[in-house]
Amino acid sequence: MHEYSITQSLVQAVEEELEARGLGAAVQEVHLKLGLFSGAVKGPVEFYYEMLTKEGRLAGSKLMIEETPLVLCCKNCQAEWASEEPVFRCGKCESQNIEITGGREMTVDKIVFDDEES
Ligand SMILES: [Zn+2]
């Protein structure tokens, strides 16, 4: 049920954003960037999104998830690479001084409204 609360706060955040900006048009799509290491899994998030938006401001909208890879950066030689799993050793200089610079994000990329042309 971990994804349930994540999705719930996502839906809330989007609703608040729409409210704050005074946007009244019906929402068609919510585009989300989901890092492979954000701690949330795509499938359950989609499932709960549908469940949580049966009514309310986001009713009928679709959640479009783009999964973003884990990005690692070597602090020794500044090499940067994307990875499916965390490998904490630099392929260039063998350093183990590695930092995660991407892949943990969960951000709303854009919101598409019904009256917008794509
Ligand atoms: Zn390196």
Residues whose N, C-alpha, C, O or C-beta is under 5 A from the ligand:
A	BS01	ZN	C74 N76 C77 A79 C90 K92 C93 E94 S95
